[in-house]
């Protein structure tokens, strides 16, 4: 029997270089990866920054800006003589943002390719992430359809993602008309998930058993939408949301979402938050003098 020789001692052995190593799954700050294509998804980043509500899933609700956006580490200039121990440690991640006072208000909708098989034919979205917010807003149990309905009957912007190009397109203003609750482990839910699998909603190779079990164990909703008319009751003409000024707690686009929906109380909350932010900045400026 021949003696085992480690690969590093065999003839012709070449030490691995950096190009031989697998690509890191850690992306630079502010660099999002598409959940389908594997490349950067600037569409998600652009929408998140414009609305200042980081995208969560298909539905994104009002939330504070991601604290990591303002805590990016400035890279040091290249120095070939700098020792590894002289490199500064990366900063600790900032604490998560507190809950937004308007967390119950829908900001925008992002559709990914094949994710919603009934969208093109029935204007239907199948949702489980954050579905509890809309269920409470719609009304549950004996009060279905009798809730506050802050997100129903008002225009909401819908976007679609082009994963191959890392871009997004505006699909227009849509109105949430109603929802149906789909119980866990129901036949209807199984049919819905099978339709998503057939449409390659998740990936080409399907899903693991654990992922299927998790989806079947959740309460889903079928969300029914219709195109919004060219003008809203509180707005003579609906504008393109990306042409409005974004950014900040009281950015123009955030205020516009509430104005065209007739959400007067929520608009007052947003404006008070904007004033508090301005006062904070003024105090900081005076302190620095």
HELIX and SHEET records of a PDB file:
HELIX    1   1 UNK A    7  UNK A    9  5                                   3    
HELIX    2   2 UNK A   18  UNK A   20  5                                   3    
HELIX    3   3 UNK A   42  UNK A   51  1                                  10    
HELIX    4   4 UNK A   67  UNK A   70  5                                   4    
HELIX    5   5 UNK A   84  UNK A   86  5                                   3    
HELIX    6   6 UNK A  119  UNK A  122  1                                   4    
HELIX    7   7 UNK A  131  UNK A  138  1                                   8    
HELIX    8   8 UNK A  141  UNK A  143  5                                   3    
HELIX    9   9 UNK A  187  UNK A  198  1                                  12    
HELIX   10  10 UNK A  209  UNK A  216  1                                   8    
HELIX   11  11 UNK A  241  UNK A  243  5                                   3    
HELIX   12  12 UNK A  252  UNK A  259  1                                   8    
HELIX   13  13 UNK A  264  UNK A  288  1                                  25    
SHEET    1   A 6 UNK A  59  UNK A  61  0                                        
SHEET    2   A 6 UNK A 106  UNK A 111 -1                                        
SHEET    3   A 6 UNK A 155  UNK A 162  1                                        
SHEET    4   A 6 UNK A 167  UNK A 182 -1                                        
SHEET    5   A 6 UNK A 220  UNK A 227 -1                                        
SHEET    6   A 6 UNK A 124  UNK A 127 -1                                        
END                                                                             
